[in-house]
Amino acid sequence: MLGTGLVTGAVTGSWLAGDSGDGGARGAFAEAGELWHSVPVDQLFPATVRGQGAGPGGADRTWTRVAVAPDRDCAGAFDPLLAKVLDPIGCRRLLRATYTDATRSYVTTVGLLFAKADAAAMTSLAGRFEKEGLGRREDLMPLPYAAKDTVAAGFGTGQRASWTVSVLTDAPVVVYAVSGWADARTVDEPEPAEQAMESGATSAPAQAGLGHEAQGLADRVERALRKNVGPATERPS
């Protein structure tokens, strides 16, 4: 369904379309919204995620899962302002996992918010994120999942370094990721992944590749989500 190197953003809006007409697309949209309880966690958040070319300069990355949060609703799961922005699409369920890189230098929480909204509401929110640049606002960063007795134990709000938020328009899902250093250092100036990945970026998160950590994991978790939608709606790669 997806080529190995396909960039997630380029196919948003088409991955459930298939060739089965509007009815098939609507059915796939609904099916995607039920994946939170019908698909094993290891399929949505694999124990090991390989990112070919996902690092700075096209370097390969490997991430290891260190913790999976219990699935839950969204009450208290986001900072108040981000929760307010996401409120129009509702929250059916929230799934989260935290990963570390091969060197155990960085930690990244990736999340899947399964919304109650229909396609029109998801499209509206995605349009707002794009038009207003909400995904680049520091006051709309997602929260990390800091699991005790893991390398991510000190991954708190002050340790957030880079992040990405993607509102899908063809599934009731918001995919996000937030990254930081594994040594629990605080970050004075977090930077959105899109900006931290730009050529010539000189911020500390950019120089460390933390934008690539967040974006690379978010992209691959989104691909894992897509692979679990029924084969009747899949398109050949």
N, CA and C of each residue as an Amber inpcrd file, in Angstrom:
protein
   711
   0.8280000  -1.2090000   0.0000000   0.0000000   0.0000000   0.0000000
   0.8560000   1.2500000   0.0000000   2.0080000   1.2220000   0.7200000
   2.8880000   2.3700000   0.7670000   4.2770000   1.9440000   0.3460000
   4.9190000   2.7630000  -0.4830000   6.3050000   2.4780000  -0.8280000
   7.1790000   2.6730000   0.3930000   8.3360000   2.0090000   0.4040000
   9.1900000   2.0180000   1.5750000   9.5910000   3.4250000   1.9870000
   9.8970000   4.2710000   1.0400000  10.3760000   5.5960000   1.3880000
   9.3270000   6.6790000   1.2880000   8.0700000   6.3260000   1.1950000
   7.0190000   7.3040000   0.9690000   6.8430000   8.2030000   2.1710000
   6.8170000   9.4910000   1.9560000   6.6220000  10.4480000   3.0260000
   5.1480000  10.4970000   3.3820000   4.8530000  10.3840000   4.6830000
   3.4760000  10.2890000   5.1340000   2.6220000  11.4410000   4.6630000
   3.1280000  12.6780000   4.8150000   2.3100000  13.8310000   4.4880000
   1.8510000  13.8530000   3.0490000   2.5920000  13.2210000   2.1610000
   2.2510000  13.2770000   0.7510000   1.0320000  12.4540000   0.4020000
   0.6610000  11.5170000   1.2800000  -0.4720000  10.6640000   0.9470000
  -1.6630000  10.8910000   1.8630000  -1.5290000  11.8130000   2.8250000
  -2.6760000  12.1070000   3.6740000  -3.8460000  12.5550000   2.8090000
  -5.0010000  11.9540000   3.0550000  -6.1720000  12.2800000   2.2550000
  -6.4310000  11.2660000   1.1730000  -5.5230000  10.2980000   0.9600000
  -5.7340000   9.3420000  -0.1180000  -5.5450000   7.8980000   0.2970000
  -5.0040000   7.6450000   1.4690000  -4.6100000   6.2820000   1.7800000
  -5.7690000   5.3400000   2.0150000  -6.9600000   5.8340000   2.2470000
  -8.1180000   4.9640000   2.4060000  -9.0520000   5.0380000   1.2120000
  -8.6740000   5.8170000   0.2010000  -9.5980000   6.0420000  -0.9030000
  -9.8260000   4.7930000  -1.7310000  -8.7500000   4.0790000  -2.0410000
  -8.8880000   2.8460000  -2.8060000  -9.5630000   3.0680000  -4.1340000
 -10.1000000   1.9960000  -4.7110000 -10.7970000   2.0790000  -5.9860000
 -12.2400000   1.6060000  -5.8520000 -12.7420000   1.5860000  -4.6200000
 -14.0670000   1.0160000  -4.3840000 -15.1530000   2.0660000  -4.2900000
 -14.8380000   3.3300000  -4.6570000 -15.8470000   4.3700000  -4.6440000
 -15.9830000   5.0010000  -3.2720000 -16.8850000   5.9940000  -3.1840000
 -17.0500000   6.7200000  -1.9370000 -17.5060000   5.8220000  -0.8000000
 -18.3510000   4.8340000  -1.1160000 -18.8170000   3.9360000  -0.0700000
 -17.6760000   3.1860000   0.5660000 -16.7120000   2.7610000  -0.2530000
 -15.5580000   2.0620000   0.2760000 -14.7040000   2.9600000   1.1430000
 -14.5300000   4.2090000   0.7320000 -13.7430000   5.1600000   1.5150000
 -14.4030000   5.4300000   2.8510000 -15.7430000   5.5920000   2.8480000
 -16.4490000   5.8290000   4.1060000 -16.3290000   4.6270000   5.0310000
 -16.4010000   3.4160000   4.4500000 -16.2730000   2.2160000   5.2610000
 -14.8880000   2.1000000   5.8660000 -13.8670000   2.4450000   5.1000000
 -12.5000000   2.3920000   5.5920000 -12.2680000   3.4330000   6.6820000
 -12.8750000   4.6040000   6.5340000 -12.7770000   5.6500000   7.5550000
 -13.2990000   5.1220000   8.8890000 -14.4730000   4.5040000   8.8490000
 -15.0560000   3.9520000  10.0710000 -14.2110000   2.8150000  10.6220000
 -13.6990000   1.9710000   9.7460000 -12.8750000   0.8450000  10.1770000
 -11.6160000   1.3300000  10.8890000 -10.9920000   2.3770000  10.3420000
  -9.7850000   2.9110000  10.9610000 -10.0680000   3.4130000  12.3730000
 -11.2550000   3.9430000  12.5770000 -11.6080000   4.4600000  13.8910000
 -11.7920000   3.3980000  14.9510000 -11.8920000   2.1310000  14.5410000
 -12.0780000   1.0310000  15.4850000 -10.7900000   0.2670000  15.7610000
  -9.6960000   0.6570000  15.1270000  -8.4610000  -0.1100000  15.2520000
  -7.9000000  -0.1070000  16.6680000  -8.2540000   0.8750000  17.4720000
  -7.6770000   0.9660000  18.8080000  -8.0040000  -0.2430000  19.6730000
  -9.1490000  -0.8950000  19.3970000  -9.4830000  -2.0750000  20.2070000
  -9.4980000  -3.3760000  19.4130000  -9.2500000  -3.3020000  18.0970000
  -9.3130000  -4.5110000  17.2870000  -7.9450000  -4.9840000  16.7970000
  -6.8990000  -4.1960000  17.0460000  -5.5580000  -4.5340000  16.5630000
  -4.6130000  -4.6530000  17.7480000  -3.7980000  -5.7020000  17.8130000
  -2.8350000  -5.8460000  18.9100000  -1.8700000  -4.6670000  18.9750000
  -1.4790000  -4.3230000  20.1890000  -0.6160000  -3.1610000  20.3750000
   0.6990000  -3.3010000  19.6220000   1.2030000  -4.5280000  19.4820000
   2.4750000  -4.7120000  18.7870000   2.3890000  -4.3840000  17.3020000
   1.1890000  -4.3390000  16.7660000   1.0330000  -3.9600000  15.3630000
   0.9410000  -2.4470000  15.2000000   0.3870000  -1.7700000  16.1900000
   0.3050000  -0.3120000  16.1250000   1.5970000   0.3370000  16.6160000
   2.1840000  -0.2400000  17.6620000   3.4420000   0.2440000  18.2200000
   4.4220000  -0.9230000  18.2730000   5.0930000  -1.2290000  17.1720000
   6.0100000  -2.3720000  17.1500000   7.1180000  -2.2470000  18.2030000
   7.5860000  -3.3790000  18.6890000   8.6500000  -3.3770000  19.6970000
   9.9180000  -2.7260000  19.1570000  10.1850000  -2.9280000  17.8820000
  11.3180000  -2.2870000  17.2220000  10.8320000  -1.6280000  15.9440000
  11.2200000  -0.3900000  15.7470000  10.8410000   0.3490000  14.5450000
  12.1170000   0.7450000  13.8150000  12.1800000   0.3900000  12.5540000
  13.3570000   0.7220000  11.7550000  13.0080000   1.8700000  10.8070000
  13.8670000   2.8590000  10.7910000  13.6340000   4.0340000   9.9580000
  14.7420000   4.2040000   8.9440000  14.5650000   3.5690000   7.7960000
  15.5730000   3.7030000   6.7440000  15.5980000   5.1390000   6.2410000
  16.7490000   5.7850000   6.3520000  16.8890000   7.1560000   5.8850000
  16.1710000   8.1870000   6.7270000  15.7510000   7.8300000   7.9420000
  14.9250000   8.7350000   8.7460000  15.7280000   9.7220000   9.5840000
  17.0280000   9.5240000   9.6820000  17.8370000  10.4070000  10.5090000
  18.4170000  11.5790000   9.7460000  19.1340000  12.4450000  10.4310000
  19.7820000  13.5740000   9.7650000  20.7060000  13.1050000   8.6480000
  20.6470000  13.7800000   7.5090000  21.4810000  13.4120000   6.3880000
  21.1160000  12.0930000   5.7460000  19.9070000  11.6160000   6.0310000
  19.4640000  10.3520000   5.4510000  19.9940000   9.1250000   6.1670000
  20.5120000   9.3030000   7.3690000  21.0220000   8.1690000   8.1420000
  19.8690000   7.2680000   8.5790000  20.1520000   5.9890000   8.6950000
  19.1450000   5.0430000   9.1640000  18.9850000   5.1690000  10.6750000
  17.7740000   4.9140000  11.1470000  17.4850000   4.9720000  12.5770000
  16.8260000   3.6690000  13.0070000  17.0050000   3.3250000  14.2740000
  16.2950000   2.2020000  14.8780000  15.8050000   2.6450000  16.2460000
  14.5220000   2.4150000  16.5050000  13.9350000   2.7870000  17.7910000
  13.4140000   1.5500000  18.5050000  13.6020000   1.5130000  19.8110000
  13.1320000   0.4030000  20.6310000  12.0730000   0.9090000  21.5990000
  10.9660000   0.2090000  21.6370000   9.8760000   0.5910000  22.5450000
  10.2750000   0.2810000  23.9860000  10.1090000   1.2650000  24.8750000
  10.4270000   1.0500000  26.2870000   9.1890000   1.0000000  27.1630000
   8.0660000   1.4790000  26.6600000   6.8460000   1.4630000  27.4600000
   5.6280000   1.7340000  26.5830000   4.5160000   1.1190000  26.9580000
   3.2160000   1.3960000  26.3430000   2.2790000   1.8490000  27.4500000
   1.6570000   2.9900000  27.2610000   0.7230000   3.4910000  28.2630000
  -0.5960000   2.7180000  28.1860000  -1.2730000   2.5220000  29.2990000
  -2.6070000   1.9200000  29.2450000  -3.5140000   2.7770000  28.3690000
  -4.3300000   2.1430000  27.5150000  -5.2380000   2.9470000  26.7010000
  -6.2420000   3.6350000  27.6180000  -6.6460000   4.8300000  27.2270000
  -7.4520000   5.6720000  28.1070000  -8.2210000   6.6950000  27.2940000
  -9.0460000   7.4840000  28.0030000  -9.6550000   8.6200000  27.3330000
  -8.6670000   9.7730000  27.3760000  -9.0760000  10.9510000  26.9390000
  -8.1310000  12.0590000  26.8120000  -8.1550000  13.0270000  27.9790000
  -8.9350000  12.7390000  29.0140000  -9.0100000  13.6510000  30.1480000
  -7.6290000  13.8220000  30.7850000  -7.1250000  15.0440000  30.7970000
  -5.8360000  15.3240000  31.3900000  -4.6360000  14.8450000  30.6000000
  -4.8570000  14.3620000  29.3890000  -3.7590000  13.7930000  28.5980000
  -3.0110000  14.8300000  27.7780000  -3.5580000  16.0530000  27.6970000
  -2.9190000  17.1250000  26.9330000  -2.9070000  18.3920000  27.7650000
  -1.9660000  19.2790000  27.4690000  -2.0230000  20.5890000  28.0840000
  -3.3610000  21.2400000  27.7290000  -3.9000000  22.0990000  28.6080000
  -5.2500000  22.6320000  28.4070000  -5.4910000  23.2720000  27.0480000
  -4.5390000  24.0410000  26.5330000  -4.7700000  24.7350000  25.2670000
  -4.8670000  23.7490000  24.0990000  -3.9860000  22.7350000  24.0790000
  -4.0760000  21.7270000  23.0200000  -5.3570000  20.9230000  23.1650000
  -5.7410000  20.6210000  24.3890000  -7.0010000  19.9030000  24.6070000
  -8.1780000  20.7000000  24.0480000  -8.1420000  22.0160000  24.2120000
  -9.2100000  22.8760000  23.6930000  -9.2490000  22.8430000  22.1700000
  -8.0710000  22.8660000  21.5420000  -7.9970000  22.8310000  20.0800000
  -8.5500000  21.5140000  19.5390000  -8.2690000  20.4120000  20.2370000
  -8.6890000  19.0900000  19.7830000 -10.1370000  18.7650000  20.1600000
 -10.7190000  19.5430000  21.0330000 -12.0580000  19.2350000  21.5500000
 -13.1360000  19.0640000  20.4710000 -13.1290000  19.8370000  19.3670000
 -14.1950000  19.6800000  18.3670000 -14.2910000  18.2970000  17.7350000
 -13.2110000  17.5180000  17.7430000 -13.2810000  16.1850000  17.1310000
 -13.5740000  15.0980000  18.1590000 -13.6150000  15.4550000  19.4350000
 -13.9110000  14.4680000  20.4620000 -12.7810000  13.4580000  20.6240000
 -12.8900000  12.6460000  21.6480000 -11.8620000  11.6370000  21.9120000
 -12.5260000  10.3110000  22.2370000 -12.3140000   9.3420000  21.3670000
 -12.8220000   7.9980000  21.6320000 -11.8300000   7.2050000  22.4820000
 -10.5460000   7.3030000  22.1140000  -9.5060000   6.5900000  22.8540000
  -8.1510000   7.1810000  22.5180000  -7.2180000   7.0880000  23.4720000
  -5.8620000   7.5680000  23.2720000  -4.8870000   6.4300000  23.5450000
  -4.0100000   6.1660000  22.5810000  -2.9550000   5.1720000  22.7210000
  -1.6070000   5.8710000  22.6360000  -0.6630000   5.4530000  23.4960000
   0.6610000   6.0880000  23.5050000   1.7380000   5.0570000  23.7920000
   2.9090000   5.2940000  23.2390000   4.0820000   4.4750000  23.5450000
   5.3080000   5.3680000  23.5230000   6.3170000   4.9880000  24.2810000
   7.5630000   5.7430000  24.3000000   8.7030000   4.8500000  23.8280000
   9.5650000   5.4310000  23.0040000  10.6880000   4.7180000  22.3930000
  11.9990000   5.4110000  22.7430000  13.0860000   4.6750000  22.6090000
  14.4170000   5.2620000  22.6740000  15.1850000   4.8520000  21.4250000
  16.2110000   5.6260000  21.0940000  17.0020000   5.3180000  19.9020000
  18.0330000   4.2440000  20.2290000  18.7830000   3.8280000  19.2470000
  19.7340000   2.7300000  19.4270000  20.8330000   3.0610000  20.4300000
  21.1540000   4.3340000  20.5770000  22.2000000   4.7270000  21.5200000
  21.6390000   5.0480000  22.8970000  20.3280000   5.0180000  23.0400000
  19.6300000   5.3670000  24.2840000  19.9390000   6.8060000  24.7050000
  20.1770000   7.6540000  23.7100000  20.4480000   9.0690000  23.9630000
  19.1740000   9.9090000  23.9530000  18.1640000   9.4550000  23.2130000
  16.9420000  10.2190000  23.0310000  15.7270000   9.3630000  23.3760000
  14.6390000  10.0390000  23.7410000  13.3710000   9.3610000  23.9980000
  12.2730000  10.0910000  23.2350000  11.3090000   9.3390000  22.7570000
  10.2190000   9.9160000  21.9630000   8.9130000   9.2250000  22.3170000
   7.9220000  10.0120000  22.6490000   6.5720000   9.4950000  22.8480000
   5.7740000   9.7110000  21.5740000   5.1160000   8.6760000  21.1190000
   4.2550000   8.7740000  19.9430000   2.8420000   8.3910000  20.3650000
   1.8550000   9.1220000  19.8640000   0.4770000   8.8950000  20.2770000
  -0.4880000   8.8160000  19.1120000  -1.5690000   8.0810000  19.3340000
  -2.6730000   7.9780000  18.3850000  -3.9600000   8.3490000  19.1160000
  -4.5120000   9.4960000  18.7590000  -5.7970000   9.9100000  19.3090000
  -6.8880000   9.4720000  18.3380000  -7.7390000   8.5540000  18.7670000
  -8.8590000   8.1120000  17.9430000 -10.0600000   8.9860000  18.2800000
 -10.4990000   9.7600000  17.2900000 -11.5320000  10.7660000  17.4970000
 -12.9310000  10.2120000  17.2640000 -13.9230000  10.9560000  17.7080000
 -15.3290000  10.6250000  17.4780000 -15.8570000  11.3010000  16.2150000
 -15.0670000  12.1410000  15.5930000 -15.5180000  13.0140000  14.5150000
 -15.7240000  12.2860000  13.2000000 -16.5250000  12.9190000  12.3230000
 -16.6730000  12.4260000  10.9610000 -15.5960000  13.0620000  10.0840000
 -15.5940000  12.7040000   8.8060000 -14.5550000  13.1780000   7.8960000
 -14.5680000  14.7070000   7.7630000 -15.7460000  15.3070000   7.7620000
 -15.8360000  16.7600000   7.6110000 -15.1670000  17.4730000   8.7850000
 -15.3870000  16.9700000   9.9910000 -14.7860000  17.5970000  11.1720000
 -13.2710000  17.4220000  11.1840000 -12.8060000  16.2440000  10.7470000
 -11.3600000  16.0280000  10.6910000 -10.7260000  16.9520000   9.6570000
 -11.3890000  17.1110000   8.5190000 -10.8750000  17.9960000   7.4770000
 -10.8410000  19.4390000   7.9570000 -11.8620000  19.8380000   8.6960000
 -11.9150000  21.1920000   9.2250000 -10.7610000  21.4530000  10.1860000
 -10.5040000  20.4980000  11.0850000  -9.4200000  20.6910000  12.0400000
  -8.0670000  20.6650000  11.3420000  -7.8940000  19.7670000  10.3830000
  -6.6380000  19.7190000   9.6360000  -6.3940000  21.0400000   8.9160000
  -7.4580000  21.6190000   8.3460000  -7.3380000  22.9030000   7.6740000
  -6.9340000  24.0060000   8.6320000  -7.4710000  23.9490000   9.8360000
  -7.1110000  24.9580000  10.8240000  -5.6510000  24.8210000  11.2270000
  -5.1770000  23.5850000  11.4320000  -3.7680000  23.3770000  11.7580000
  -2.8730000  23.9550000  10.6680000  -3.2610000  23.7310000   9.4210000
  -2.4550000  24.2090000   8.2990000  -2.5090000  25.7360000   8.1880000
  -3.7040000  26.2910000   8.2200000  -3.8780000  27.7320000   8.0120000
  -3.2770000  28.5560000   9.1440000  -3.4560000  28.0950000  10.3850000
  -3.0240000  28.8650000  11.5410000  -1.6580000  28.4360000  12.0790000
  -1.0570000  27.4380000  11.4450000   0.2540000  26.9720000  11.8950000
   0.2500000  26.4090000  13.2960000  -0.8380000  25.7370000  13.6600000
  -0.9690000  25.2570000  15.0350000   0.0780000  24.1930000  15.3810000
   0.4760000  23.4180000  14.3850000   1.4490000  22.3670000  14.6510000
   2.8310000  22.8820000  14.9700000   3.0500000  24.1890000  14.7830000
   4.3600000  24.7790000  15.0520000   4.3640000  25.6350000  16.3220000
   3.2480000  25.6750000  17.0190000   3.1570000  26.5080000  18.2190000
   3.6520000  25.7580000  19.4490000   4.5830000  26.3790000  20.1500000
   5.1740000  25.7470000  21.3270000   4.1380000  25.4970000  22.4140000
   3.1130000  26.3470000  22.4880000   2.1020000  26.1560000  23.5330000
   1.0890000  25.0690000  23.1700000   1.2870000  24.4210000  22.0190000
   0.4200000  23.3120000  21.6160000   1.2160000  22.0090000  21.4700000
   2.3430000  21.9160000  22.1730000   3.1180000  20.6730000  22.1650000
   2.3680000  19.5720000  22.9030000   2.4230000  18.3360000  22.3980000
   1.8370000  17.2100000  23.1410000   2.6640000  16.9090000  24.3940000
   2.0650000  16.1800000  25.3010000   2.7600000  15.7490000  26.5070000
   3.4730000  14.4200000  26.2680000   4.6240000  14.2080000  26.9280000
   5.3050000  12.9220000  26.8200000   4.7040000  11.9040000  27.7790000
   5.0300000  10.6330000  27.5570000   4.6720000   9.5700000  28.4990000
   5.9620000   9.1030000  29.1480000   6.1470000   9.4670000  30.4120000
   7.3580000   9.1240000  31.1520000   7.0920000   7.8820000  31.9860000
   7.6350000   6.7560000  31.5670000   7.4030000   5.4910000  32.2570000
   8.4690000   5.2580000  33.3170000   8.0440000   4.8910000  34.5060000
   8.9730000   4.6310000  35.5980000   9.8910000   3.4560000  35.2660000
  11.0800000   3.5140000  35.8250000  12.0630000   2.4330000  35.6900000
  12.4560000   2.1710000  34.2360000  12.4040000   3.2050000  33.4190000
  12.8730000   3.1130000  32.0370000  13.7820000   4.2990000  31.7530000
  14.4130000   4.2880000  30.5950000  15.2610000   5.3960000  30.1840000
  14.4510000   6.6790000  30.0290000  13.1300000   6.5590000  29.9320000
  12.2600000   7.7240000  29.7650000  11.6640000   8.2150000  31.0740000
  12.1590000   7.7370000  32.2020000  11.5620000   8.0910000  33.4940000
  11.5740000   9.5980000  33.7600000  12.5820000  10.3040000  33.2450000
  12.6780000  11.7450000  33.4810000  12.1470000  12.6050000  32.3550000
  11.3610000  11.9990000  31.4610000  10.8590000  12.7040000  30.2770000
   9.5750000  13.4530000  30.6360000   9.7460000  14.6720000  31.1460000
   8.6060000  15.4760000  31.5690000   8.3280000  16.6320000  30.6360000
   7.4760000  17.5350000  31.0770000   7.0880000  18.6650000  30.2270000
   8.2720000  19.5640000  29.8960000   9.1860000  19.7380000  30.8430000
  10.3330000  20.6020000  30.6160000  11.4000000  19.9860000  29.7420000
  11.2680000  18.6920000  29.4520000  12.2470000  17.9790000  28.6330000
  11.8280000  17.8800000  27.1720000  10.6950000  18.4320000  26.8290000
  10.2200000  18.3620000  25.4480000  11.0940000  19.2390000  24.5480000
  11.6330000  18.6300000  23.4700000  12.5660000  19.3600000  22.6080000
  12.0220000  19.5810000  21.2020000  11.3210000  18.5960000  20.6500000
  10.7830000  18.7280000  19.2970000   9.5140000  17.9030000  19.1900000
   8.6460000  18.2790000  18.2640000   7.3450000  17.6080000  18.2000000
   6.7210000  17.7420000  16.8190000   5.7330000  16.9030000  16.5740000
   4.9270000  16.9810000  15.3540000   3.5140000  16.5240000  15.6720000
   2.5320000  17.1330000  15.0310000   1.1270000  16.7530000  15.1790000
   0.5170000  16.6850000  13.7840000  -0.1130000  15.5670000  13.4560000
  -0.7240000  15.3890000  12.1370000  -2.1810000  14.9770000  12.3050000
  -3.0930000  15.8060000  11.7980000  -4.5240000  15.4970000  11.8270000
  -4.8770000  14.8300000  10.5010000  -5.2380000  13.5490000  10.5400000
  -5.5950000  12.8530000   9.3130000  -6.9770000  13.2920000   8.8520000
  -7.1830000  13.3230000   7.5580000  -8.4800000  13.7190000   7.0150000
  -9.2820000  12.5380000   6.5000000  -8.6650000  11.3800000   6.3710000
  -9.3640000  10.2200000   5.8410000  -9.4440000   9.0920000   6.8610000
  -9.1900000   9.4460000   8.1100000  -9.3810000   8.5450000   9.2410000
  -9.5920000   9.4190000  10.4710000 -10.3810000   8.9770000  11.4310000
 -10.6090000   9.7860000  12.6320000  -9.4610000   9.6280000  13.6220000
  -8.2690000  10.0480000  13.2170000  -7.0660000   9.8300000  14.0210000
  -6.1610000  11.0620000  13.9530000  -5.5960000  11.4030000  15.0900000
  -4.5280000  12.3990000  15.1570000  -3.2610000  11.6610000  15.5840000
  -2.2010000  11.8080000  14.8050000  -0.9200000  11.1670000  15.1000000
   0.0390000  12.2490000  15.5830000   0.7000000  11.9920000  16.7030000
   1.6470000  12.9850000  17.1890000   2.8630000  12.3090000  17.7940000
   3.9350000  13.0640000  17.9300000   5.1390000  12.5780000  18.5920000
   5.8650000  13.7590000  19.2060000   6.5450000  13.4940000  20.3200000
   7.3330000  14.5190000  20.9950000   8.6120000  13.8630000  21.4890000
   9.7480000  14.5270000  21.2810000  11.0410000  13.9290000  21.5930000
  11.8420000  14.7870000  22.5590000  12.8290000  14.1550000  23.1990000
  13.7170000  14.8580000  24.1050000  14.9540000  14.0220000  24.3800000
  15.8780000  14.5600000  25.1820000  17.0750000  13.8240000  25.5530000
  16.7570000  12.8240000  26.6640000  17.4570000  11.7120000  26.6690000
  17.2110000  10.6720000  27.6660000  17.8200000  11.0050000  29.0250000
  18.6800000  12.0180000  29.0900000  19.3130000  12.3440000  30.3680000
  18.5060000  13.3540000  31.1780000  17.2790000  13.5990000  30.7500000
  16.3230000  14.4470000  31.4940000  16.7240000  15.9170000  31.5430000
  17.5660000  16.3510000  30.6250000  17.9240000  17.7740000  30.6100000
  16.7210000  18.6090000  30.1850000  16.6190000  19.8110000  30.7220000
  15.5430000  20.7120000  30.3400000  15.8860000  21.4010000  29.0200000
  14.8370000  21.8470000  28.3490000  14.9990000  22.4650000  27.0300000
  14.3950000  23.8660000  27.0830000  15.2050000  24.8630000  26.8620000
  14.7330000  26.2480000  26.9360000  13.9520000  26.6570000  25.6930000
  14.3560000  26.1450000  24.5220000  13.7100000  26.5480000  23.2740000
  13.3820000  25.3220000  22.4210000  12.2530000  24.6920000  22.6900000
  11.8270000  23.5670000  21.8390000  11.5750000  24.0550000  20.4120000
  11.6430000  23.1380000  19.4750000  11.4870000  23.5110000  18.0750000
  10.6390000  22.4590000  17.3550000   9.6220000  22.8720000  16.5990000
   8.8080000  21.8860000  15.8720000   9.6650000  21.0820000  14.9150000
   9.3020000  19.8260000  14.7250000  10.1130000  18.9200000  13.9080000
  10.3280000  19.4740000  12.5060000   9.2900000  20.0340000  11.9300000
   9.3960000  20.5760000  10.5680000  10.5230000  21.5920000  10.4700000
  10.6290000  22.4420000  11.4660000  11.6560000  23.4830000  11.4740000
  13.0210000  22.9070000  11.8460000  13.0430000  21.9770000  12.8130000
  14.3030000  21.3950000  13.2610000  14.9540000  20.5370000  12.1830000
  14.1680000  20.0620000  11.2230000  14.7030000  19.2110000  10.1660000
  15.1890000  20.0110000   8.9510000  14.9990000  21.3090000   8.9650000
  15.4120000  22.1220000   7.8300000  16.9280000  22.1370000   7.6880000
  17.3990000  22.1750000   6.4750000  18.8260000  22.2490000   6.2110000
  19.3900000  23.5320000   6.8020000  20.4710000  23.4130000   7.5460000
  21.0980000  24.5840000   8.1280000  20.5560000  24.9940000   9.4780000
  19.5590000  24.2710000  10.0160000  19.0120000  24.6070000  11.3350000
  20.0970000  24.4320000  12.3900000  20.1880000  25.3820000  13.3100000
  21.2960000  25.3910000  14.2630000  20.8610000  25.2720000  15.7150000
  19.5780000  25.1270000  15.9890000  19.1290000  24.9870000  17.3760000
  19.6530000  23.6880000  17.9710000  19.6300000  23.5960000  19.2920000
  20.0860000  22.3700000  19.9520000  19.2540000  21.1560000  19.5390000
  17.9130000  21.2510000  19.5050000  17.1300000  20.1050000  19.0360000
  17.4610000  19.7140000  17.5980000  17.6940000  20.7150000  16.7450000
  18.0210000  20.4250000  15.3480000  19.3690000  19.7410000  15.2330000
  20.3750000  20.2620000  15.9440000  21.7120000  19.6890000  15.8760000
  21.7500000  18.2630000  16.4110000  20.8980000  17.9640000  17.3780000
  20.8420000  16.6120000  17.9410000  20.0110000  15.6570000  17.0970000
  19.2690000  16.1850000  16.1360000  18.4150000  15.3320000  15.3100000
  17.0950000  14.9840000  15.9530000  16.6740000  15.7590000  16.9510000
  15.4440000  15.4310000  17.6670000  14.1890000  15.6910000  16.8420000
  14.2860000  16.5770000  15.8550000  13.1650000  16.7290000  14.9240000
  12.9820000  15.4670000  14.1030000  14.0900000  14.8710000  13.6720000
  14.0280000  13.6200000  12.9220000  13.4880000  12.4830000  13.7910000
  13.8360000  12.5020000  15.0930000  13.3270000  11.4640000  15.9950000
  11.8000000  11.5180000  16.0560000  11.2630000  12.7080000  16.2660000
   9.8130000  12.8600000  16.3770000   9.1110000  12.5540000  15.0570000
   9.5780000  13.1580000  13.9710000   8.9020000  12.9820000  12.6890000
   9.0540000  11.5590000  12.1700000  10.2470000  10.9930000  12.3210000
  10.4760000   9.6430000  11.8230000   9.5880000   8.6120000  12.4950000
   9.4550000   8.6990000  13.8020000   8.6010000   7.7440000  14.5150000
   7.1300000   7.9720000  14.2010000   6.7100000   9.2360000  14.1610000
   5.3120000   9.5230000  13.8440000   4.9450000   8.9720000  12.4750000
   5.8150000   9.1610000  11.4950000   5.5500000   8.6640000  10.1490000
   5.3810000   7.1450000  10.1450000   6.2560000   6.4550000  10.8470000
   6.2320000   4.9950000  10.7890000   5.1040000   4.3930000  11.6010000
   4.6960000   5.0350000  12.6820000   3.5220000   4.5760000  13.4150000
   2.2620000   4.8120000  12.5860000   2.2390000   5.9230000  11.8520000
   1.1030000   6.1570000  10.9590000   1.0320000   5.0830000   9.8820000
   2.1740000   4.6910000   9.3460000   2.1810000   3.6280000   8.3420000
   1.6810000   2.3160000   8.9230000   2.0780000   2.0170000  10.1650000
   1.6080000   0.7980000  10.8190000   0.0970000   0.8240000  10.9730000
  -0.4440000   1.9880000  11.3010000  -1.8960000   2.1420000  11.4040000
  -2.5610000   1.8390000  10.0680000  -2.0170000   2.3860000   9.0160000
  -2.6040000   2.2200000   7.6900000  -2.5990000   0.7670000   7.2350000
  -1.5510000   0.0480000   7.5850000  -1.4420000  -1.3390000   7.1520000
  -2.5210000  -2.2300000   7.7580000  -3.1570000  -1.7610000   8.8210000
  -4.1650000  -2.5770000   9.4970000  -5.5800000  -2.3170000   9.0180000
  -5.7440000  -1.4320000   8.0510000  -7.0640000  -1.2140000   7.4690000
  -7.3140000  -2.3070000   6.4280000  -8.5620000  -2.7850000   6.3420000
  -8.9150000  -3.9420000   5.5230000  -8.3370000  -3.9050000   4.1240000
  -7.8890000  -5.0730000   3.6240000  -7.2740000  -5.1470000   2.2960000
  -8.1960000  -4.7430000   1.1790000  -9.5030000  -4.7570000   1.4050000
 -10.4440000  -4.3850000   0.3430000 -10.2870000  -2.9230000  -0.0530000
  -9.7090000  -2.1090000   0.8550000  -9.5690000  -0.6760000   0.5630000
  -8.1460000  -0.2990000   0.2210000  -7.2470000  -1.2750000   0.2410000
  -5.8610000  -0.9520000  -0.0290000  -5.6150000  -0.7450000  -1.5230000
  -4.6490000   0.0950000  -1.8050000  -4.2050000   0.3060000  -3.1760000
  -2.8040000  -0.2470000  -3.3310000  -2.4610000  -0.7690000  -4.5030000
  -1.0850000  -1.2540000  -4.6600000  -0.1060000  -0.1130000  -4.5740000
   1.1000000  -0.4250000  -4.1040000   2.1240000   0.6120000  -3.9730000
   2.6760000   0.9780000  -5.3370000
